[in-house]
Amino acid sequence: MIPPDTHLQIGSLLFEGLDQIDLTGPFEVLSRVPNSTYRVYAPSLDPVRDVRGLRILPDATLAEAPRLDVLHVPGGQGQEALMRDAAVLGWIRDQAAGAGHVLSVCTGALLLGAAGLLVGRRATTYWNAVHLLPFFGAEPVDERVVIDRDADGRTWVFAAGVTAGIDGALRLAAALRGDEAAQAIQLGMQYAPSRPSTAARPGRPRRPSWRGRGRPPPTSPLGARPPPGRSRPNAASGLPNPRPSPDDAQAGARRYRSAAPTR
């Protein structure tokens, strides 16, 4: 936890074709972190459209961003166009080097990979892109939120797809300001989701959870006990997991272009 009197600079990357909830889900959390400034940064001040057409305006350009304490990288189909954008990848790399905490959501993890930041890390991403993580030297983990830490204390929070960004941001808020602050944010958002079905878990039988079993218990990334049998430590997903080397990020970027998913 960071001392509460330390002001935090929190910034999110904005780009054309992102999935807005990869941005706005964590925004709901991170914009409420006590004693912090939250801003959205983009290559230019032009409005962008998310993958469904929602118009979003940045607060400032990448060049105008201060040294961030927390970097948030969302995903979405527009991520594809940035995988060889030297300016954006360089900005991500530079900001991550100075940040104490980095959050990726969905295929934002692949942007971290293209920037060479996934080698040797445990990570997750959108379910149909998890198989791409080893191309960048990462160990894929089959969890909704995965936390990895450097020896120097930098924290990396990887959220799986789309709505998982809210869970990841709440875990991040707890790391920044403590469990009580994060729980207060969660209460303010009234975030206690009850799954209407099991369809959100690929490979699982799809059945509604409201039929014949009463109201399903709410799940929570903070403070609430998960349903029986759902609590388990992070574990490798069983996907290919080569031993990473410093060249994996570059080699993975080349292989990525022939194996990239369609969301």
C-alpha positions as CSV (number, residue, x, y, z in Angstrom):
1,M,0.0,0.0,0.0
2,I,1.2,3.5,-0.9
3,P,1.1,6.1,1.9
4,P,-2.3,8.0,1.7
5,D,-0.6,11.4,1.6
6,T,1.3,10.5,-1.6
7,H,-0.5,11.9,-4.6
8,L,-0.9,9.4,-7.4
9,Q,-0.9,10.2,-11.2
10,I,-3.1,7.6,-12.9
11,G,-3.3,7.4,-16.7
12,S,-5.2,5.3,-19.3
13,L,-4.3,4.8,-22.9
14,L,-7.0,5.7,-25.4
15,F,-7.0,4.6,-29.0
16,E,-9.3,4.1,-32.0
17,G,-11.3,0.9,-31.9
18,L,-10.7,0.0,-28.2
19,D,-13.5,-1.7,-26.3
20,Q,-14.9,1.1,-24.2
21,I,-15.6,-1.1,-21.1
22,D,-11.9,-2.0,-21.1
23,L,-11.4,1.7,-20.4
24,T,-14.6,2.8,-18.6
25,G,-14.8,-0.2,-16.3
26,P,-11.4,0.5,-14.6
27,F,-12.2,4.2,-14.9
28,E,-15.1,3.8,-12.5
29,V,-12.6,2.4,-10.0
30,L,-9.4,4.3,-10.6
31,S,-11.1,7.7,-10.8
32,R,-12.3,7.2,-7.2
33,V,-8.9,6.3,-5.8
34,P,-8.3,8.8,-2.9
35,N,-5.7,11.5,-3.4
36,S,-5.1,10.9,-7.1
37,T,-5.4,12.5,-10.5
38,Y,-6.9,10.4,-13.3
39,R,-6.4,11.3,-17.0
40,V,-6.9,9.7,-20.4
41,Y,-4.1,10.0,-22.9
42,A,-4.2,9.4,-26.7
43,P,-1.8,10.0,-29.6
44,S,-3.8,13.2,-30.5
45,L,-6.7,15.2,-29.1
46,D,-9.1,14.0,-31.8
47,P,-12.1,12.1,-30.5
48,V,-12.0,8.3,-31.1
49,R,-14.7,5.8,-31.5
50,D,-14.7,2.5,-29.6
51,V,-15.4,-0.8,-31.4
52,R,-19.2,-0.2,-31.1
53,G,-19.0,3.5,-32.2
54,L,-19.0,5.3,-28.9
55,R,-17.2,8.6,-29.2
56,I,-14.6,9.3,-26.4
57,L,-12.4,12.4,-25.9
58,P,-8.9,12.2,-24.4
59,D,-7.8,14.6,-21.8
60,A,-4.3,15.1,-23.2
61,T,-1.8,13.7,-25.7
62,L,0.7,11.0,-25.0
63,A,3.5,13.7,-25.1
64,E,1.7,15.7,-22.5
65,A,1.4,12.9,-20.0
66,P,3.4,13.3,-16.7
67,R,5.4,10.4,-15.3
68,L,2.6,8.1,-14.2
69,D,2.4,6.1,-11.0
70,V,-0.3,3.9,-12.5
71,L,-0.5,2.9,-16.2
72,H,-3.7,1.4,-17.6
73,V,-3.6,-0.3,-21.0
74,P,-7.1,-1.4,-22.3
75,G,-7.7,-3.7,-25.3
76,G,-10.2,-4.1,-28.1
77,Q,-10.0,-4.7,-31.9
78,G,-8.1,-1.4,-32.4
79,Q,-5.2,-2.9,-30.5
80,E,-4.3,-4.7,-33.8
81,A,-3.3,-1.4,-35.4
82,L,-0.9,-0.5,-32.6
83,M,1.1,-3.7,-32.5
84,R,3.8,-2.1,-34.7
85,D,3.2,1.6,-33.8
86,A,6.6,2.6,-32.5
87,A,5.4,5.8,-30.9
88,V,2.6,4.2,-28.9
89,L,4.7,1.1,-27.9
90,G,7.6,3.4,-26.9
91,W,5.2,5.5,-24.7
92,I,3.9,2.3,-23.0
93,R,7.4,1.1,-22.5
94,D,8.7,4.4,-21.0
95,Q,5.7,4.9,-18.7
96,A,5.8,1.3,-17.5
97,A,9.4,1.7,-16.6
98,G,8.6,4.6,-14.2
99,A,5.2,3.3,-12.9
100,G,4.8,1.4,-9.7
101,H,1.7,-0.4,-11.0
102,V,0.6,-1.4,-14.5
103,L,-2.9,-2.7,-15.3
104,S,-3.8,-4.3,-18.6
105,V,-7.3,-5.3,-19.6
106,C,-8.2,-7.8,-22.3
107,T,-5.9,-7.7,-25.3
108,G,-4.1,-4.7,-23.8
109,A,-1.8,-7.4,-22.5
110,L,-0.7,-8.0,-26.1
111,L,0.3,-4.4,-26.4
112,L,2.5,-4.9,-23.4
113,G,3.9,-7.9,-25.1
114,A,4.6,-6.0,-28.3
115,A,6.4,-3.4,-26.1
116,G,8.6,-6.3,-24.8
117,L,7.2,-6.2,-21.3
118,L,5.8,-9.7,-20.9
119,V,8.9,-11.8,-21.0
120,G,8.9,-14.1,-17.9
121,R,5.6,-12.8,-16.5
122,R,2.5,-14.7,-15.5
123,A,-0.4,-13.0,-17.4
124,T,-3.9,-13.4,-18.8
125,T,-5.9,-11.8,-21.5
126,Y,-9.2,-12.2,-23.5
127,W,-10.1,-15.9,-23.6
128,N,-9.5,-16.4,-27.4
129,A,-6.1,-14.6,-27.3
130,V,-4.6,-16.5,-24.3
131,H,-2.7,-18.8,-26.7
132,L,-0.8,-15.8,-28.0
133,L,0.8,-14.9,-24.7
134,P,3.7,-17.4,-25.0
135,F,4.7,-15.8,-28.3
136,F,5.7,-12.8,-26.1
137,G,7.5,-14.9,-23.5
138,A,4.6,-14.9,-20.9
139,E,3.2,-17.8,-18.9
140,P,-0.5,-17.9,-19.5
141,V,-2.7,-18.3,-16.4
142,D,-6.3,-19.3,-16.5
143,E,-7.7,-16.8,-14.1
144,R,-9.9,-13.7,-14.3
145,V,-7.2,-11.5,-12.7
146,V,-3.5,-12.4,-12.5
147,I,-1.0,-10.4,-10.4
148,D,2.7,-10.5,-11.0
149,R,5.4,-8.6,-9.1
150,D,8.9,-7.6,-10.0
151,A,11.8,-7.9,-7.6
152,D,11.9,-4.1,-7.3
153,G,8.2,-4.1,-6.2
154,R,6.5,-3.1,-9.4
155,T,3.0,-4.7,-9.6
156,W,1.5,-5.9,-12.8
157,V,-2.2,-6.6,-12.8
158,F,-3.6,-8.5,-15.8
159,A,-7.4,-8.7,-16.2
160,A,-8.9,-11.2,-18.7
161,G,-11.7,-10.0,-21.0
162,V,-13.8,-6.9,-20.9
163,T,-15.7,-6.8,-17.6
164,A,-12.7,-8.4,-15.8
165,G,-11.1,-5.0,-15.9
166,I,-13.4,-3.9,-13.1
167,D,-12.2,-6.8,-10.9
168,G,-8.6,-6.1,-11.8
169,A,-9.0,-2.4,-11.0
170,L,-10.5,-3.1,-7.6
171,R,-7.5,-5.4,-6.8
172,L,-5.2,-2.6,-8.0
173,A,-7.1,0.0,-5.8
174,A,-6.5,-2.3,-2.8
175,A,-2.8,-2.4,-3.6
176,L,-2.7,1.4,-3.9
177,R,-4.8,2.5,-0.9
178,G,-5.6,-0.7,1.1
179,D,-8.6,-3.0,1.3
180,E,-10.9,-0.6,3.1
181,A,-10.5,2.1,0.4
182,A,-11.1,-0.5,-2.3
183,Q,-14.1,-1.9,-0.6
184,A,-15.6,1.7,-0.2
185,I,-15.1,2.2,-4.0
186,Q,-16.8,-1.2,-4.6
187,L,-19.7,-0.2,-2.4
188,G,-20.0,3.2,-4.1
189,M,-20.3,1.4,-7.4
190,Q,-22.7,-1.2,-6.0
191,Y,-20.6,-3.8,-7.7
192,A,-21.7,-7.3,-6.6
193,P,-22.4,-9.2,-9.8
194,S,-24.5,-12.3,-10.0
195,R,-23.9,-14.3,-13.2
196,P,-27.0,-14.9,-15.2
197,S,-25.4,-18.0,-16.8
198,T,-22.1,-19.8,-17.1
199,A,-21.6,-18.8,-20.7
200,A,-18.8,-16.4,-19.8
201,R,-16.4,-19.3,-19.1
202,P,-15.3,-20.8,-22.4
203,G,-15.4,-24.6,-22.5
204,R,-18.0,-24.8,-19.6
205,P,-21.5,-26.0,-20.1
206,R,-23.8,-23.1,-20.8
207,R,-26.7,-23.1,-18.3
208,P,-28.6,-20.3,-16.7
209,S,-27.8,-19.9,-13.0
210,W,-31.2,-18.5,-12.0
211,R,-33.3,-21.6,-12.8
212,G,-34.2,-23.9,-10.0
213,R,-31.5,-22.9,-7.6
214,G,-32.7,-19.5,-6.3
215,R,-30.7,-16.3,-6.6
216,P,-27.0,-17.1,-7.1
217,P,-24.7,-15.6,-4.4
218,P,-22.9,-12.4,-5.5
219,T,-19.3,-12.7,-6.4
220,S,-16.7,-10.0,-5.5
221,P,-13.1,-9.5,-6.0
222,L,-12.7,-8.0,-2.5
223,G,-14.0,-9.2,0.8
224,A,-16.7,-11.6,-0.4
225,R,-16.3,-15.4,-0.3
226,P,-16.6,-17.0,-3.7
227,P,-19.1,-19.8,-4.3
228,P,-17.8,-23.2,-3.1
229,G,-15.4,-24.8,-5.5
230,R,-14.5,-21.5,-7.2
231,S,-11.7,-20.4,-4.9
232,R,-8.3,-21.6,-6.1
233,P,-4.8,-20.2,-6.5
234,N,-3.6,-18.9,-9.9
235,A,-2.5,-21.9,-12.0
236,A,-1.1,-22.4,-15.4
237,S,-3.8,-23.0,-18.0
238,G,-2.1,-25.9,-19.6
239,L,-1.4,-23.9,-22.8
240,P,2.1,-24.0,-24.4
241,N,4.6,-22.4,-22.0
242,P,8.0,-22.2,-23.4
243,R,10.9,-21.0,-21.3
244,P,11.1,-17.3,-22.2
245,S,14.2,-15.5,-23.5
246,P,14.8,-11.9,-24.2
247,D,14.2,-12.5,-27.9
248,D,10.7,-13.9,-27.3
249,A,9.0,-10.6,-27.5
250,Q,10.4,-9.8,-31.0
251,A,9.9,-13.3,-32.3
252,G,6.4,-13.4,-30.8
253,A,5.5,-10.1,-32.5
254,R,6.3,-11.7,-35.8
255,R,4.4,-14.9,-35.2
256,Y,1.5,-12.9,-33.6
257,R,0.6,-11.3,-37.0
258,S,-0.3,-14.7,-38.4
259,A,-2.3,-15.9,-35.4
260,A,-4.1,-12.8,-34.1
261,P,-7.7,-13.4,-32.9
262,T,-10.9,-11.9,-34.2
263,R,-13.1,-10.6,-31.4
